[in-house]
């Protein structure tokens, strides 16, 4: 009968368990949006300067836009649903802000469509932290793989006309993908 040295198996097993736990600790997770999940736009002041805008989902605001959009949902103007959705949105934002960055860009403006870290504009799931502004060029970005993609920046995101924003209106809940300045 062959004798197996238990110490030889113990170290690789512990290393494997540690690596699995480490990878899950840094995975981005989508927080619950509560009632805010049904909103395409939820804002205090909704600025719409272009006629012909269509919103798929509910619309909530306190100050009306210059041009009324077409809303495929319900419009809430400072009512109880709007207030609850704002509270749920705040809870979700607090959850997002506790998640560790999986990638931090060098300080300054970042073009998400083409930069030194992601030259093709393809992003796997994760939390991307930017100290400064970000832009999405005309080529757009690709959110690759199943999971959550969070882009957290200290200022604004700038859009090019007809940019390739993924899966819907930027700033909305995009099937697990969220963007919000922190």
C-alpha positions in Angstrom: 0.0 0.0 0.0 1.3 3.5 -1.0 1.5 6.1 1.7 0.3 9.6 0.7 1.9 12.6 2.3 -1.0 14.7 3.6 1.1 17.9 3.8 1.8 17.8 0.0 -2.0 17.9 -0.7 -2.8 20.4 2.1 -0.8 23.4 0.7 -2.2 23.3 -2.9 -5.7 22.8 -1.6 -5.4 25.8 0.7 -3.9 27.9 -2.1 -6.8 27.0 -4.4 -9.4 27.9 -1.8 -7.6 31.2 -1.1 -7.5 32.1 -4.8 -11.2 31.3 -5.2 -12.2 33.4 -2.2 -10.0 36.3 -3.4 -11.6 36.3 -6.9 -15.1 36.4 -5.4 -14.2 39.2 -3.0 -13.4 41.5 -5.9 -16.4 40.6 -8.1 -18.8 43.5 -8.7 -22.4 42.9 -7.6 -25.6 44.6 -8.6 -27.5 46.1 -5.7 -31.2 45.9 -5.5 -32.8 49.0 -6.9 -36.2 48.4 -5.2 -38.9 50.4 -6.8 -36.3 52.5 -8.7 -35.8 49.5 -10.9 -38.8 50.4 -13.1 -37.5 53.9 -13.9 -35.8 54.8 -17.1 -34.9 58.3 -15.6 -35.1 59.3 -12.0 -33.9 62.8 -11.3 -34.7 66.0 -9.4 -34.4 68.2 -12.5 -35.0 66.4 -15.7 -33.3 68.3 -18.5 -34.5 67.4 -22.0 -33.7 69.9 -24.6 -34.5 67.8 -27.7 -38.0 67.0 -28.9 -38.7 63.4 -29.9 -37.1 61.7 -26.8 -38.6 58.3 -25.9 -38.1 56.8 -22.4 -38.7 53.1 -21.9 -39.6 52.8 -18.2 -41.0 55.2 -15.6 -40.0 58.9 -15.5 -39.6 60.7 -12.2 -38.7 64.3 -11.5 -39.5 67.5 -9.5 -38.7 70.0 -12.3 -40.2 69.4 -15.7 -38.1 69.3 -18.9 -38.3 71.9 -21.7 -39.7 69.2 -24.1 -42.0 66.5 -22.9 -40.8 63.0 -23.8 -42.8 60.0 -24.9 -42.9 57.8 -21.8 -43.5 54.1 -22.1 -44.2 53.8 -18.4 -45.6 56.1 -15.8 -44.6 59.7 -15.0 -44.1 60.5 -11.3 -43.8 64.2 -10.4 -42.7 64.4 -6.8 -45.3 61.8 -5.6 -44.9 59.0 -3.1 -43.6 56.6 -5.7 -41.0 59.1 -6.8 -39.9 59.7 -3.1 -39.6 55.9 -2.4 -37.7 55.4 -5.7 -35.3 58.1 -4.7 -34.7 56.5 -1.3 -34.2 53.1 -3.0 -31.8 54.7 -5.4 -29.8 56.2 -2.5 -29.5 52.8 -0.9 -28.3 51.3 -4.1 -25.7 54.0 -4.5 -24.4 53.4 -1.0 -24.0 49.7 -1.9 -22.1 50.6 -5.1 -19.8 52.9 -3.3 -18.7 50.2 -0.8 -17.4 47.9 -3.6 -13.7 47.8 -4.1 -12.2 48.9 -7.5 -11.1 46.0 -9.7 -9.3 48.5 -11.9 -8.2 52.0 -11.2 -7.2 54.3 -14.1 -4.4 56.8 -13.8 -5.7 60.2 -12.6 -7.1 62.5 -15.3 -9.6 62.2 -18.1 -10.2 58.7 -19.6 -11.6 57.8 -23.0 -13.3 54.5 -22.3 -13.4 53.6 -26.0 -9.7 53.7 -26.4 -7.1 54.0 -23.6 -3.8 52.4 -22.6 -5.4 50.0 -20.2 -8.3 48.9 -22.5 -7.3 50.0 -26.0 -10.2 48.1 -27.7 -12.9 49.4 -25.3 -13.8 45.9 -24.2 -14.5 45.6 -20.5 -15.0 42.4 -18.5 -17.3 42.6 -15.4 -15.8 44.7 -12.6 -15.6 48.0 -10.8 -13.8 50.6 -12.9 -12.7 53.7 -10.9 -11.7 57.0 -12.5 -10.4 60.0 -10.8 -11.6 62.6 -13.3 -13.9 62.7 -16.2 -14.6 59.9 -18.7 -15.8 59.9 -22.2 -17.3 57.3 -24.6 -16.2 58.0 -28.1 -18.2 57.4 -31.3 -16.9 53.8 -31.4 -18.6 53.0 -28.1 -17.6 50.4 -25.5 -18.4 46.7 -25.1 -19.4 45.2 -21.8 -18.1 41.6 -22.2 -19.1 38.6 -20.2 -21.9 38.0 -17.8 -21.8 39.9 -14.5 -21.9 43.5 -13.3 -20.0 46.4 -14.8 -19.7 49.5 -12.6 -18.0 52.7 -13.8 -17.4 55.1 -10.9 -15.9 58.5 -11.6 -15.4 61.7 -9.6 -16.9 64.0 -12.3 -18.9 63.6 -15.5 -19.2 61.2 -18.3 -19.2 62.9 -21.7 -20.9 61.4 -24.7 -20.1 61.8 -28.4 -23.1 62.0 -30.7 -24.4 58.6 -31.7 -22.0 56.9 -29.3 -22.2 53.2 -28.8 -23.5 53.1 -25.3 -24.4 49.6 -24.2 -27.9 48.2 -23.9 -30.0 51.4 -23.3 -30.0 54.9 -21.9 -26.8 55.8 -20.0 -27.3 56.3 -16.3 -30.3 53.9 -16.2 -30.3 50.3 -14.9 -28.8 48.4 -17.8 -29.4 44.7 -17.0 -27.0 44.9 -14.1 -24.8 47.7 -15.4 -24.9 51.1 -13.6 -23.1 54.4 -14.0 -23.2 57.1 -11.4 -20.6 59.7 -10.3 -19.4 59.2 -6.7 
